[in-house]
Amino acid sequence: MGLPIVALIAFFVQFAKLGLLDTHLALILAYQTFNLPLVIWILRGFVDAAPVDIEEAAQVDGCSRLEAFTRTTLPVIMPGLLAIAILSLIFCFNDFIFATILSISNARTTTVFLFGFFSPERGLEWNYISAGAMLVMIHVLVFSLLVQKYLIRGLTFGAV
């Protein structure tokens, strides 16, 4: 995800003024700012494809609006929710520049932590980098395996 450097400068200045540098909240806000438009854009196709008649029938049968949504619409858009969750997770895990600039020591992400295994004196410490990369991949792999039956359907169903 090509994040513009101009936005990084604006985030840095605002977070410095608010005292949010090197906090998890700063990273959450930055990632949310760039992932939210993608989430809305992809989920719009799923919500538009969900039949309104089923939700209205549930309301006629006595369900509240929230119950009708959770019992009828939510199961229809669940593949899209899971697919976009995986994409957002991968985008956040792969980010390096925002995590490097907005976090120093307290709120480091795994990619920034792995970058710490490089030094001019020792060079690249491949054994630590490989072990760390494996640990990073396990999170995304386990999550993807848990929702794999929804993944293909979620990536193709919402296309209009």
C-alpha positions in Angstrom: 0.0 0.0 0.0 1.8 3.1 -1.2 1.3 5.6 1.6 2.1 9.1 0.7 5.0 10.7 2.5 3.1 14.0 2.7 0.5 12.3 5.0 3.3 10.9 7.1 4.7 14.4 7.7 1.2 15.7 8.7 0.7 12.7 11.0 4.1 13.2 12.6 3.4 16.9 13.3 -0.1 16.4 14.7 0.9 13.4 16.8 3.9 15.3 18.2 1.6 18.2 19.2 -0.8 15.8 20.8 1.9 13.8 22.5 0.9 10.6 20.7 4.3 9.8 19.2 5.6 6.3 20.1 2.1 5.1 21.2 -0.1 2.3 19.9 -2.9 4.8 19.4 -0.8 6.8 16.9 -0.3 3.7 14.8 -3.9 2.6 15.1 -5.1 6.0 13.9 -2.6 6.1 11.0 -3.5 2.6 9.8 -7.2 3.2 10.3 -7.0 6.4 8.2 -5.6 4.5 5.2 -7.5 1.2 5.5 -11.0 2.6 6.2 -11.6 3.9 2.6 -10.6 0.5 1.2 -12.8 -1.3 3.7 -15.8 1.0 2.8 -15.2 0.6 -0.9 -15.1 -3.2 -0.9 -17.9 -3.7 1.6 -20.2 -1.4 -0.3 -20.6 -4.0 -3.0 -21.5 -6.7 -0.4 -24.0 -4.5 1.4 -25.6 -3.5 -2.0 -25.8 -7.2 -3.0 -27.5 -8.2 0.3 -31.3 -8.6 -0.3 -33.3 -6.0 1.6 -36.5 -8.1 1.4 -35.1 -10.7 3.9 -34.3 -8.0 6.4 -37.7 -6.4 6.0 -39.3 -9.8 6.5 -37.4 -10.3 9.7 -38.7 -7.0 11.0 -42.2 -8.0 10.1 -41.7 -11.2 12.0 -40.9 -9.2 15.1 -37.1 -8.6 15.0 -35.7 -5.2 15.8 -33.6 -3.5 13.2 -30.4 -4.7 15.0 -31.7 -8.3 15.2 -32.7 -8.3 11.6 -29.3 -7.0 10.6 -27.4 -9.5 12.7 -29.6 -12.5 11.6 -30.0 -11.7 7.9 -27.6 -9.2 6.5 -24.5 -10.0 8.5 -24.3 -13.6 7.4 -24.5 -12.5 3.8 -21.7 -9.9 4.1 -19.5 -12.1 6.3 -17.3 -13.3 3.4 -16.6 -9.7 2.6 -15.8 -8.8 6.2 -13.4 -11.6 6.5 -11.7 -10.9 3.2 -11.2 -7.3 4.0 -10.0 -8.2 7.5 -7.3 -10.3 5.9 -6.3 -7.6 3.4 -6.2 -4.9 6.2 -4.1 -7.2 8.4 -1.6 -7.8 5.6 -1.5 -4.1 4.8 -0.8 -3.2 8.4 1.8 -6.0 8.9 3.6 -5.0 5.7 3.9 -1.3 6.6 7.3 -0.1 7.4 7.7 3.6 6.9 4.8 4.7 9.1 5.8 2.3 11.9 9.4 3.5 11.7 8.7 7.2 11.9 5.7 7.2 14.3 7.2 4.7 16.8 10.6 4.7 18.4 10.8 2.1 21.1 7.4 1.6 22.9 5.1 0.9 20.0 7.3 -0.9 17.5 5.7 -3.2 15.0 7.2 -6.5 14.1 8.7 -5.2 10.8 10.5 -2.4 12.7 11.6 -4.9 15.3 13.1 -7.2 12.6 14.9 -4.2 11.1 16.7 -3.9 14.4 18.7 -7.1 13.5 20.6 -5.1 11.0 23.7 -3.1 12.0 26.6 -1.8 10.0 29.1 -3.6 12.3 27.4 -7.0 12.3 25.6 -6.8 9.0 22.4 -8.8 8.6 21.7 -11.4 11.3 19.9 -13.8 9.1 19.2 -16.4 11.8 17.2 -13.9 13.9 15.6 -12.3 10.8 14.4 -15.7 9.5 13.0 -16.7 12.9 11.3 -13.4 13.4 9.8 -13.5 9.8 8.5 -16.9 10.5 6.8 -15.7 13.7 5.3 -12.8 11.8 4.0 -15.0 9.0 2.3 -17.4 11.5 -0.2 -14.7 12.6 -1.4 -14.0 9.1 -1.3 -17.7 8.0 -3.3 -19.0 11.0 -5.9 -16.2 10.5 -6.1 -16.9 6.8 -6.5 -20.7 7.3 -9.3 -20.1 9.8 -11.3 -18.1 7.3 -10.2 -19.6 4.0 -13.6 -21.0 3.1 -14.9 -17.4 3.0 -11.8 -15.9 1.4 -12.3 -16.8 -2.2 -16.0 -16.1 -2.0 -15.3 -12.8 -0.3 -12.8 -11.6 -2.9 -15.1 -12.4 -5.8 -18.7 -12.0 -4.6 -18.6 -8.2 -3.9 -17.4 -7.3 -7.4 -20.2 -5.5 -9.3 
